[in-house]
Amino acid sequence: MDSIFKALADPTRRLLLDRLREKNGQSLRELCDRLDMARQSATQHLGILEQANLVTVVRRGRERLHYLNPAPIHEIEERWISGFDKPRLQAISAIKNKAEEYAMTNEPTPVPTYVYVTYIRASAEQVWQALTDADLTARYWGHANISDWQPGSAWEHQRVDGSGVVDVVGQVLKAEPPTRLVITFDDAPDPEAPREPSVVTFLVEPHQDIVRLTVTHENLANLAMLNGISNGWPAVLANLKSLLETGDVLPQAPWEMHNAHA
């Protein structure tokens, strides 16, 4: 926690986070232009934010795009807020956000890309297997992810209650084991009103005995979907991390915590 609070203590770094909150996925040049800041100063501040895991960098070709990582803030929220007066704070925040939306614009609000980073004591091969093995996904997700995981193949997110119901469908866009998996993610397929599916990228970066897993969820349909995955991905990935590090999932389903504290 020390590095997180140290990073947040500086007003310039808080301003950088605010700019990324307004528009996630910016290059260093974009951030410098918007803040009228020298590249060297911005690089130093971003480095401190990266060390605190508040900002993560995703490479796109030659570009390095900077994204907010909600994991550390989520940990602070769980430690100091969720057990106290969260329902009242959520209500106040919702009123404030809605008022600001009406005050600023009547135009549709663009939905930002969601990025989540976690570190797992496991090999890249073990993480890849956990992402693609139907039996393992059934254990930590409560759904079996079924596919042959070849580019162009379909995949299904199937319930494990015996009903055979499929809640999410998609297509494998890229599969580069054990480091990169890109899939489309359609949680509301409607043949009569089709929409462009969102896209999920799993990036597995090994370092000695641990792995850095970055999940990027792009092209989200609306803010309701963003709110849903903002609660869902941390819970699913916490369960995955527990399974790989301890051999078992968490004793209670982590996604039920959000409902319990709502």
Backbone hydrogen bonds, N-H to C=O, Kabsch-Sander energy under -0.5 kcal/mol:
donor,donor_aa,acceptor,acceptor_aa,energy
5,F,1,M,-2.4
6,K,2,D,-2.3
7,A,3,S,-2.0
8,L,4,I,-2.2
9,A,5,F,-1.1
10,D,7,A,-0.8
14,R,10,D,-2.0
15,L,11,P,-2.0
16,L,12,T,-2.0
17,L,13,R,-2.1
18,D,14,R,-2.2
19,R,15,L,-2.3
20,L,16,L,-2.0
21,R,17,L,-2.1
22,E,18,D,-2.0
23,K,19,R,-2.1
25,G,66,H,-1.5
26,Q,66,H,-1.4
31,L,27,S,-2.1
32,C,28,L,-2.4
33,D,29,R,-2.5
34,R,30,E,-2.2
35,L,31,L,-1.6
36,D,32,C,-1.2
37,M,32,C,-1.5
42,A,38,A,-2.4
43,T,39,R,-2.7
44,Q,40,Q,-2.0
45,H,41,S,-2.3
46,L,42,A,-2.8
47,G,43,T,-2.1
48,I,44,Q,-1.7
49,L,45,H,-2.0
50,E,46,L,-2.5
51,Q,47,G,-2.4
52,A,48,I,-1.6
53,N,50,E,-1.6
54,L,49,L,-2.4
55,V,49,L,-1.2
56,T,67,Y,-2.7
58,V,65,L,-2.8
60,R,63,E,-2.4
63,E,60,R,-2.0
65,L,58,V,-2.6
65,L,63,E,-0.6
66,H,26,Q,-3.1
67,Y,56,T,-2.8
69,N,54,L,-2.6
74,H,70,P,-2.6
75,E,71,A,-2.1
76,I,72,P,-2.0
77,E,73,I,-2.6
78,E,74,H,-2.5
79,R,75,E,-1.9
80,W,76,I,-2.7
81,I,77,E,-2.0
82,S,77,E,-2.6
84,F,81,I,-2.3
89,L,85,D,-2.0
90,Q,86,K,-2.8
91,A,87,P,-2.0
92,I,88,R,-2.3
93,S,89,L,-2.5
94,A,90,Q,-2.5
95,I,91,A,-2.0
96,K,92,I,-2.4
97,N,93,S,-2.9
98,K,94,A,-2.3
99,A,95,I,-2.3
100,E,96,K,-2.3
101,E,97,N,-2.2
102,Y,98,K,-2.2
103,A,99,A,-2.1
104,M,100,E,-2.1
105,T,101,E,-2.0
114,Y,217,H,-2.6
116,Y,215,V,-2.4
118,T,213,L,-2.2
120,I,211,V,-2.7
122,A,120,I,-1.6
127,V,123,S,-2.1
128,W,124,A,-2.6
129,Q,125,E,-2.3
130,A,126,Q,-2.1
131,L,127,V,-1.7
132,T,128,W,-1.5
133,D,129,Q,-2.4
134,A,132,T,-0.6
137,T,133,D,-2.6
138,A,134,A,-1.8
139,R,135,D,-1.1
140,Y,136,L,-1.9
141,W,137,T,-2.3
142,G,137,T,-0.6
142,G,138,A,-0.8
143,H,137,T,-0.8
144,A,158,Q,-3.2
145,N,143,H,-0.6
146,I,144,A,-0.8
146,I,156,E,-2.6
147,S,145,N,-0.5
152,G,172,V,-3.5
153,S,150,Q,-2.6
155,W,170,G,-2.1
156,E,146,I,-1.8
157,H,168,V,-2.7
158,Q,144,A,-2.7
158,Q,156,E,-0.8
159,R,165,V,-2.9
160,V,142,G,-0.9
167,D,157,H,-2.4
167,D,165,V,-0.6
168,V,157,H,-0.9
169,V,186,D,-1.9
170,G,155,W,-1.6
172,V,153,S,-3.2
173,L,171,Q,-0.7
173,L,182,V,-2.7
174,K,182,V,-1.8
176,E,180,R,-3.4
179,T,176,E,-2.3
180,R,176,E,-1.6
181,L,202,F,-2.1
182,V,174,K,-2.7
183,I,200,V,-2.7
184,T,171,Q,-2.5
185,F,198,S,-2.8
186,D,169,V,-2.7
187,D,185,F,-0.6
193,A,190,D,-0.7
198,S,185,F,-1.5
199,V,218,E,-2.0
200,V,183,I,-3.0
201,T,216,T,-2.6
202,F,181,L,-3.2
203,L,201,T,-0.6
203,L,214,T,-2.6
204,V,179,T,-3.2
204,V,202,F,-0.5
205,E,203,L,-0.6
205,E,212,R,-2.5
207,H,210,I,-3.0
210,I,207,H,-2.2
211,V,120,I,-2.4
212,R,205,E,-2.6
213,L,118,T,-2.9
213,L,211,V,-0.7
214,T,203,L,-2.4
214,T,212,R,-0.6
215,V,116,Y,-3.0
215,V,213,L,-0.5
216,T,201,T,-2.4
216,T,214,T,-0.5
217,H,114,Y,-3.2
218,E,199,V,-3.1
218,E,216,T,-0.6
226,L,222,N,-1.7
227,N,223,L,-2.7
228,G,224,A,-2.0
229,I,225,M,-2.6
230,S,226,L,-1.9
231,N,227,N,-1.0
231,N,228,G,-0.6
232,G,228,G,-2.1
233,W,229,I,-2.7
235,A,231,N,-1.0
236,V,232,G,-2.6
237,L,233,W,-2.8
238,A,234,P,-1.8
239,N,235,A,-1.8
240,L,236,V,-2.2
241,K,237,L,-2.5
242,S,238,A,-2.1
243,L,239,N,-2.3
244,L,240,L,-2.3
245,E,241,K,-2.2
246,T,242,S,-2.5
247,G,242,S,-0.6
247,G,243,L,-1.5
248,D,242,S,-0.8
256,E,253,A,-1.6
257,M,254,P,-1.4
259,N,255,W,-0.6
260,A,256,E,-2.0
261,H,257,M,-2.0
262,A,258,H,-0.7
